[in-house]
Each structure stands twice: as structure tokens, then as C-alpha cells.
Amino acid sequence: MPPVSDSVLRRLELPVMRRLEGLLQGDHRSPSRGQGLDLADLREYQFHDDVRRMDWNATARLDAPYVRDYLEDREVPVWFLLDMSPSMMFEGVSVSKHAVLMEFTLLMCRLMLSRGNRAGAMIFSGKVDRTIPACGGRRQLLHILNAVGGHRPSHSATDLKAVLAEAAGVIRRRSLVFVVSDFISSPGWEEALTRLGQRHDVVAVRLTDPLDTRMPDLGFLTFQDAETGEQLFVDTDNRGFQERFADAADAREQALRAAFEKSGVDVVELATEDEVLDALARFAAMRKHSARSA
């Protein structure tokens, strides 16, 4: 992939930034109350309160002085754990998961940096291949995008457990962490995701392709495991094979959903046939709902 320049980035942003304006208002909140923009509560006026926070409508309605409490705005570092393993390069029905990862990272990182957050990234395939320390500014976005675009994955099986454990050691300050992956990995990563979610605000962005779950009739084909390189010659027209493939995919789906639920992290499902902007809208709605429920 050729390097992403600032001029190219501006052209990519122009069609979408208006729609994204205000999309993630309230995406993460501090439990501290202060001078932010998000209303936390109404309460009766006390002697030390700032009169500028008086709610005159509530005061008139309740016949007693009431003030507004707000959630305090604080800068939160944002980290992107980006899966660049071979399974992400597979191009099925529409585009590759890697292309969707690039678009998601561009838009989300751009949004976070524009709000004064610092962003960092950990790029991994079999293991963590590169760590980009958290920093602010537009140049950091270009740095992350070009690092992802120029990365060459290893051909060893993804060890997500080791990746998440390393992330827990590198990311010291409480952060918003996006794990962008298809979660095709060696087993045993679930507990590491739970531990990471206990310390940080973690969002699992799961990338999928329709061919991950259902195999069309394509005749005789040679399949190669993108993670290990193992090859298998099969007849995709065989009903037994299609049923076994579907059963295995369904079992994996159930196991993934159980792992995410147990870990307690937020999950965004993003298929290669989806619009990334729609996924961002779902993410914003989910965050606002969880913030109101907290």
C-alpha cells in the first residue's frame, strides 16, 4: 500500500466528517463530577454551589433552588490493537478484513485525536510486531495508518493471549482500548481479555466475512489455512462437508459470544459487507446507552 499523505487523508475525510461530527459525544465518561457538558444529576442548591449552575426551570417547578451536576471531561488515551495476521488479508465477498480495519482505524483515530485525545497502536500478527507510543496530533494518525499499510504479517498462528498480555504491560494509564481483530487465534485468550477489561475500557471490534460461516458450492478446491499454511483438498459440493463446515462455524460463533459476554467488554460486530460509518453509529448508540445505564 502506498504511503498515506496529508492531502490524501484530507480527501478521504471530506465526505464523512460532517456526518461524524458529534457522533461520539459522551463515548467515555469520568465518574468525577465537574464542569463538563454531560448532565449527571439535579440536586438541591447548597451554600457553596456556583449560582451559574442553577437550573431555573427545575427551581420554578419544584419551588426550591436546584443546581445541575455535570460529568467532568477528561482526556483519555486511546489505543488500537490491530490484527494484521494472514486471515485478515483474505478477500471474500467484497473487500478484505484488512481494508475494513484500515477504514475503521482512520475514522475512529481521527475522531479521537480531533477531541484532544492521544492515540497509540500495537500492530500484531503472530505476536506484537510493532508498538507506536500514544501521541496526539494529525501526524500521529498518518504515522499509524502508514505503519499498518506497510506492515508485512508473519505466517505463524496468531497468539491473541500473548498480545493482550503484552498490551496490559505496555498500557499503564487507564485507556480506551480497541481490539480490532477477527479473533481467529490460538485458544486461551479469553482470560487475558477479561483482565485487560478490568483495568481499561475495552471495545472488541470483531471483523467478519460471510465466507467465515457458510461455504458456497464452488466444486473441488484446495484450502490453505491462512494462519498455519496447512492445505486441504475438498469437494465444496459435498453436503456432508458443507454441514460440517457450518456446524464448526456455529460452534465457534457461540464460543466467541460466550467469551465476550464473560469478559464484560463491549463488542462491535463489523462485517466486510457493512458500512463502517454504520458500525460507528452503532458504537456511539451502545456507549451512550451503557453510560445512561451505569
C-alpha positions as CSV (number, residue, x, y, z in Angstrom):
1,M,0.0,0.0,0.0
2,P,1.5,3.4,-0.9
3,P,2.1,5.9,2.0
4,V,-0.9,8.0,3.1
5,S,-0.1,11.7,2.7
6,D,-1.8,14.5,4.5
7,S,-3.5,15.6,1.2
8,V,-4.9,12.1,0.6
9,L,-6.1,12.0,4.2
10,R,-8.0,15.3,3.7
11,R,-9.7,13.9,0.6
12,L,-10.7,10.8,2.4
13,E,-12.1,12.8,5.4
14,L,-14.2,15.4,3.5
15,P,-17.2,13.1,2.5
16,V,-17.6,11.7,6.1
17,M,-16.5,14.2,8.7
18,R,-19.8,16.2,8.7
19,R,-21.7,13.1,9.4
20,L,-19.3,12.1,12.2
21,E,-19.5,15.5,13.9
22,G,-20.9,14.9,17.3
23,L,-21.4,11.2,16.7
24,L,-19.3,10.1,19.8
25,Q,-20.4,12.8,22.2
26,G,-20.3,11.1,25.6
27,D,-18.5,8.0,24.3
28,H,-16.4,7.7,27.5
29,R,-17.1,9.5,30.8
30,S,-15.3,10.0,34.0
31,P,-17.2,9.2,37.2
32,S,-16.0,12.6,38.6
33,R,-18.4,15.5,38.5
34,G,-17.3,18.9,37.4
35,Q,-17.6,21.4,34.6
36,G,-18.2,19.0,31.7
37,L,-21.0,19.1,29.1
38,D,-22.9,15.9,30.1
39,L,-25.6,16.3,32.7
40,A,-25.2,13.9,35.6
41,D,-27.9,14.9,38.1
42,L,-30.1,17.6,39.5
43,R,-29.9,18.3,43.2
44,E,-30.9,21.0,45.7
45,Y,-28.8,24.1,46.0
46,Q,-26.1,24.2,48.7
47,F,-24.4,27.2,50.2
48,H,-21.1,26.6,48.3
49,D,-22.6,25.9,44.9
50,D,-21.9,28.1,41.9
51,V,-25.0,30.1,41.0
52,R,-24.1,29.8,37.3
53,R,-25.2,26.1,37.6
54,M,-28.7,26.9,38.8
55,D,-31.5,25.1,36.9
56,W,-34.1,27.8,36.9
57,N,-36.8,25.6,35.3
58,A,-36.5,23.0,38.0
59,T,-36.3,25.7,40.6
60,A,-39.6,27.2,39.5
61,R,-41.3,23.9,39.1
62,L,-40.2,22.4,42.5
63,D,-40.4,25.7,44.4
64,A,-36.9,25.2,45.7
65,P,-33.4,26.1,44.3
66,Y,-31.8,23.3,42.2
67,V,-28.4,23.1,40.5
68,R,-27.1,20.9,37.8
69,D,-24.2,18.5,38.3
70,Y,-22.1,17.6,35.2
71,L,-19.7,14.8,34.4
72,E,-16.2,16.1,34.2
73,D,-14.5,16.0,30.8
74,R,-11.0,14.4,30.9
75,E,-8.6,13.4,28.3
76,V,-8.4,9.6,27.9
77,P,-5.6,7.9,26.0
78,V,-6.9,5.7,23.1
79,W,-5.1,2.5,22.0
80,F,-5.7,0.4,18.9
81,L,-4.7,-3.2,19.0
82,L,-4.6,-4.0,15.2
83,D,-4.7,-7.6,13.9
84,M,-2.5,-7.9,10.8
85,S,-2.5,-11.7,10.7
86,P,-2.9,-13.5,7.3
87,S,-6.5,-14.4,7.9
88,M,-7.2,-10.6,7.9
89,M,-5.9,-10.4,4.3
90,F,-8.4,-12.8,2.9
91,E,-10.7,-11.1,0.4
92,G,-14.1,-12.9,0.2
93,V,-17.4,-11.5,-0.9
94,S,-16.5,-7.8,-1.1
95,V,-13.3,-6.5,0.5
96,S,-10.7,-7.9,2.9
97,K,-11.0,-7.5,6.6
98,H,-7.7,-5.6,6.4
99,A,-9.3,-2.9,4.3
100,V,-12.2,-2.6,6.8
101,L,-9.6,-2.4,9.6
102,M,-7.9,0.4,7.8
103,E,-11.1,2.4,7.3
104,F,-12.2,1.8,10.9
105,T,-8.8,2.9,12.3
106,L,-8.8,6.0,10.1
107,L,-12.2,7.2,11.2
108,M,-12.0,6.3,14.8
109,C,-8.5,7.5,15.3
110,R,-9.3,10.8,13.5
111,L,-12.3,11.3,15.8
112,M,-10.4,10.6,19.0
113,L,-7.4,12.8,18.0
114,S,-9.7,15.7,17.0
115,R,-11.1,15.7,20.5
116,G,-7.7,16.2,22.1
117,N,-7.0,12.5,23.0
118,R,-3.6,10.9,22.4
119,A,-3.6,7.7,20.4
120,G,-1.2,4.7,20.2
121,A,-1.2,1.4,18.4
122,M,0.1,-2.1,18.8
123,I,0.3,-4.0,15.4
124,F,0.3,-7.8,15.7
125,S,0.2,-10.9,13.6
126,G,1.6,-14.0,15.3
127,K,2.7,-11.7,18.1
128,V,3.1,-8.0,18.7
129,D,5.3,-6.8,15.8
130,R,5.3,-3.1,16.5
131,T,4.2,-0.6,19.2
132,I,3.6,3.0,18.4
133,P,3.5,5.1,21.7
134,A,0.5,7.2,22.3
135,C,0.8,10.7,21.0
136,G,-1.5,13.5,19.8
137,G,-1.9,15.4,16.5
138,R,-2.7,14.7,12.9
139,R,0.9,13.5,12.2
140,Q,0.2,10.6,14.7
141,L,-2.8,9.5,12.6
142,L,-0.6,9.4,9.4
143,H,2.1,7.5,11.4
144,I,-0.4,4.8,12.5
145,L,-2.0,4.4,9.1
146,N,1.3,4.2,7.2
147,A,2.6,1.6,9.8
148,V,-0.5,-0.5,9.2
149,G,-0.5,-0.1,5.5
150,G,3.2,-1.0,5.2
151,H,3.2,-3.9,7.6
152,R,4.0,-7.4,6.4
153,P,2.5,-10.2,8.6
154,S,4.3,-13.2,9.8
155,H,2.9,-16.7,8.9
156,S,2.8,-18.0,12.4
157,A,-0.6,-18.7,14.1
158,T,-2.0,-15.6,16.0
159,D,-1.4,-15.8,19.7
160,L,-4.0,-13.3,21.0
161,K,-3.4,-14.3,24.6
162,A,0.3,-13.1,24.3
163,V,-0.8,-10.0,22.5
164,L,-3.4,-9.0,25.2
165,A,-0.9,-9.8,28.0
166,E,1.8,-7.6,26.4
167,A,-0.8,-4.8,25.9
168,A,-1.6,-5.0,29.6
169,G,2.0,-4.4,30.4
170,V,2.6,-1.6,27.9
171,I,-0.6,0.4,28.5
172,R,-0.2,1.7,32.1
173,R,-2.6,4.6,32.3
174,R,-6.4,3.7,32.1
175,S,-7.3,4.0,28.5
176,L,-9.9,3.3,25.9
177,V,-8.7,0.2,24.0
178,F,-10.0,-1.0,20.7
179,V,-9.1,-4.6,19.9
180,V,-9.7,-4.8,16.1
181,S,-9.5,-8.4,15.0
182,D,-11.3,-11.4,13.5
183,F,-10.4,-13.2,16.8
184,I,-9.1,-16.2,14.8
185,S,-6.3,-17.3,17.2
186,S,-4.7,-20.0,19.3
187,P,-7.1,-20.8,22.2
188,G,-6.8,-19.4,25.7
189,W,-7.1,-15.7,25.1
190,E,-10.4,-15.2,26.9
191,E,-9.0,-14.7,30.4
192,A,-6.4,-12.2,29.1
193,L,-9.2,-10.1,27.6
194,T,-11.1,-10.2,30.9
195,R,-8.0,-8.9,32.8
196,L,-7.4,-6.2,30.2
197,G,-11.1,-5.1,30.5
198,Q,-10.8,-4.9,34.3
199,R,-8.2,-2.3,34.0
200,H,-9.2,-0.4,30.9
201,D,-12.3,0.5,28.9
202,V,-12.0,-2.2,26.2
203,V,-14.0,-2.5,23.0
204,A,-13.7,-5.7,20.9
205,V,-14.2,-4.8,17.2
206,R,-14.8,-8.1,15.6
207,L,-14.3,-8.3,11.9
208,T,-16.1,-11.0,9.9
209,D,-16.6,-12.1,6.3
210,P,-19.7,-14.1,5.1
211,L,-17.4,-16.9,4.0
212,D,-16.2,-17.4,7.6
213,T,-19.5,-19.1,8.4
214,R,-21.0,-20.6,5.2
215,M,-19.3,-22.3,2.2
216,P,-20.9,-21.9,-1.2
217,D,-20.7,-24.7,-3.8
218,L,-17.5,-24.0,-5.7
219,G,-16.6,-27.5,-6.8
220,F,-13.2,-29.1,-5.9
221,L,-10.9,-26.6,-4.2
222,T,-7.6,-26.6,-2.3
223,F,-7.9,-24.7,1.0
224,Q,-5.0,-23.3,2.9
225,D,-5.1,-22.2,6.5
226,A,-4.1,-18.6,6.4
227,E,-2.6,-18.8,9.9
228,T,-0.6,-22.0,9.6
229,G,-0.3,-22.7,5.9
230,E,-1.8,-26.2,6.2
231,Q,-3.6,-27.3,3.0
232,L,-6.7,-29.5,2.4
233,F,-8.3,-30.6,-0.8
234,V,-12.1,-30.7,-0.5
235,D,-15.3,-31.0,-2.6
236,T,-17.4,-28.0,-1.6
237,D,-20.4,-29.6,-3.4
238,N,-20.5,-32.4,-0.8
239,R,-23.5,-31.9,1.5
240,G,-21.7,-33.6,4.4
241,F,-18.7,-31.2,4.1
242,Q,-21.0,-28.1,4.0
243,E,-22.9,-29.3,7.1
244,R,-19.6,-30.0,9.0
245,F,-18.3,-26.5,7.9
246,A,-21.5,-24.8,9.1
247,D,-21.6,-26.7,12.4
248,A,-18.0,-25.8,13.1
249,A,-18.6,-22.2,12.3
250,D,-21.7,-22.1,14.5
251,A,-19.8,-23.7,17.4
252,R,-17.0,-21.1,17.1
253,E,-19.6,-18.3,17.0
254,Q,-21.3,-19.5,20.2
255,A,-17.9,-19.8,21.9
256,L,-16.9,-16.3,20.8
257,R,-20.1,-14.8,22.1
258,A,-19.8,-16.6,25.4
259,A,-16.2,-15.4,25.8
260,F,-17.1,-11.8,25.0
261,E,-20.1,-11.9,27.5
262,K,-17.9,-13.4,30.2
263,S,-15.2,-10.8,29.7
264,G,-17.6,-8.0,30.1
265,V,-16.2,-5.9,27.3
266,D,-18.2,-4.0,24.7
267,V,-18.4,-5.7,21.3
268,V,-18.9,-4.1,17.9
269,E,-19.6,-6.5,15.0
270,L,-18.3,-5.3,11.7
271,A,-18.6,-7.4,8.5
272,T,-16.8,-6.8,5.3
273,E,-20.1,-6.0,3.6
274,D,-21.1,-3.4,6.2
275,E,-20.6,0.3,6.1
276,V,-18.0,1.4,8.6
277,L,-19.9,4.6,9.4
278,D,-23.0,2.5,10.3
279,A,-20.8,0.5,12.7
280,L,-19.5,3.8,14.3
281,A,-23.1,4.9,14.7
282,R,-24.0,1.6,16.5
283,F,-20.9,2.0,18.7
284,A,-22.0,5.6,19.7
285,A,-25.5,4.4,20.5
286,M,-24.2,1.5,22.5
287,R,-21.8,3.7,24.5
288,K,-24.5,6.3,25.3
289,H,-26.9,3.5,26.4
290,S,-24.3,1.9,28.7
291,A,-23.4,5.3,30.1
292,R,-27.1,6.0,31.0
293,S,-27.4,2.5,32.5
294,A,-24.3,2.9,34.6
